[in-house]
Amino acid sequence: MIIEILLIASSLSLGLLIGSLLAEAFILVPYWREMDSAEFLKLHGSLGPKLYGYFAPLTILGTIIPIAAAVTPIILGAPVGLSIIPAFLVSTMLVIYFAYFKGANHSFETGSVGIDGVAEELRKWAQWHWVRVGLGLVAFFASLLVLLFNA
């Protein structure tokens, strides 16, 4: 019973996270890339912490729950099956956050990227964001397959 609850919670948390990342990719990122660099840095100084406050809980839940859904069967002596796939993918997404996004977001928030560096950094930011979105989409659909085959 606990495994089934975790599998459902995994899909739900991943769906919320990926839906939010897609909204960011399709709405916010194009808007940011069209903005004047100085205006973007000014906006990000105030918006960055709010985005962090929104995305941090989604990212934490969207990472911990799929990992718990993969680890719990091992602890209980049940087969892990495909639940390891979403857990691996969200772990990779988290590594990408710490390897790139944490520093890039901080450089936007503090303005240390410099006005001349904004356009190039936003280009890289958008590319890495799509990598995370792609991984997240695969993780989400894999979590749905886990639910389908576990039922």
Secondary structure, DSSP 8 states (H G I E B T S, - for coil): -HHHHHHHHHHHHHHHHHHHHHHIIIIIHHHHHHS-HHHHHHHHHHHHHHHHHHHHHHHHHHHHHHHHHHHHHHHHT---GGGHHHHHHHHHHHHHIIIIIHHHHHHHHHSTT-GGGHHHHHHHHHHHHHHHHHHHHHHHHHHHHHHHHH-
